[in-house]
């Protein structure tokens, strides 16, 4: 008798779907971990440093003076990006309607990542936010003390998400910028970077 042995299966990376990930979140699988789904992969977020915390606090202060009561602010909460991504951006300005959307908002008036050790990932996330048609994406780079502003999402077949931002400008501490949702209200980069 001849023994027939199937060829061994090679190990492979498990790609997660958004529905699988959200189901595990609802079941409490990641309760003690800071993770998010990015293009089918689970990404573990590093612990928050002091500069990162100051940045979020400064954005929160500015938000209350600038956007209330017309808009709501979500801090480190899931955003329903297109594809198999559910990032948890540091600050997202949304409409009241989007605030109540289930499972999570999928549109933003302004989305801000505060970048300390995560600058490469935040640059990569720009492609996901462009694909989700976020018109105004900012990266507050607390290490280099600057604000990167991305606008005008356009189709780009060479991008992993099929989109990228056409406009990218870097603002430094002596400059100010206005969000698209409130062009009459500006904020200085220094105000977003302050540590007192």
Secondary structure, DSSP 8 states (H G I E B T S, - for coil): -----------------HHHHHHHHHTTTTTTS-EEEETTEEEE-----HHHHHHHHHHHHHHHHHTTTT-EEEES-----SSS-B---SEEEE-HHHHT-SSS----SEEEEEESS-HHHHHHHHHHHHHTT-SEEEEEETTTTEEEEEEEEEE-TTSTTSEEEEEEEEEETT-EEE-GGGTT-EEEHHHHH---
